[in-house]
Amino acid sequence: MGLLSSKKENGNDLSLNAYFPTSQKALIIFTRNPELGKCKTRLAKTIGNEAALSIYKHLLRHTAKTASSIKADKYVFYSDSISNNDLWNDSIFKKRLQQGNQLGSRMENAFSELFQLGYKKVLIIGSDLPDLNNETITNAYDKLDENDFVIGPATDGGYYLLGMKSLHQNIFKNKAWSTNSVLKDTLNDLQNNRIFLLKELNDIDTFEDLKAHNELLNLLQSNHD
């Protein structure tokens, strides 16, 4: 069970990233490259680009720390370019580039790539969840033993985690991404499947989202001091 090839697949040069899966489980982390003015743009409208970037880097560090202890092969899919020797430890995280014109196609391509490698359980998470922890992710893998899908609902009507045991392309199509209808429309697509819903969590997109997190508010205050 492995992939050793010199061709490019989904835009990723596999000759530079050859490996053998070490687990039946894979964790996909979707992340934006942390560049000034290009991340957390809705939050930046209120607190400014520099503060928004600082908040996002804090969330990335939290996600990397949380994911590091998960017993699964871990993949970081960057939005724009792959970075080496960054906060995603090269010895822990395999690094890939998102491929597709919109979020649905990018997620579909990432899942497809890992299922082709032979993984049996694949989860995807975002990188802007201060309350996401090891227990939630581990529980998601466990729930896939008896369910077809596991979903972590977000308070904004989307989801912060999606897991499955085989590729289901329809859930990535015909969605108004980044709106409050994504979770509802996804559940409608999966009516005939067994689904486990995790606890609802809040991702950080706006200043209102910060108010429940003192650690982030303190970080914001320190940036203004």
Salt bridges, closest charged atoms under 4 A:
GLU35 OE1 - LYS38 NZ 3.32
ASP86 OD1 - LYS95 NZ 2.69
ASP90 OD1 - LYS95 NZ 2.63
GLU108 OE1 - LYS173 NZ 3.12
GLU113 OE2 - ARG96 NH2 2.53
ASP128 OD2 - LYS40 NZ 2.64
ASP145 OD1 - LYS121 NZ 2.47
ASP148 OD1 - ARG194 NH2 3.38
ASP185 OD1 - LYS184 NZ 3.22
ASP189 OD2 - LYS175 NZ 2.40
ASP205 OD1 - LYS40 NZ 3.11
ASP205 OD2 - ARG42 NH2 3.49
GLU208 OE2 - LYS211 NZ 2.88
GLU215 OE2 - HIS58 NE2 3.25
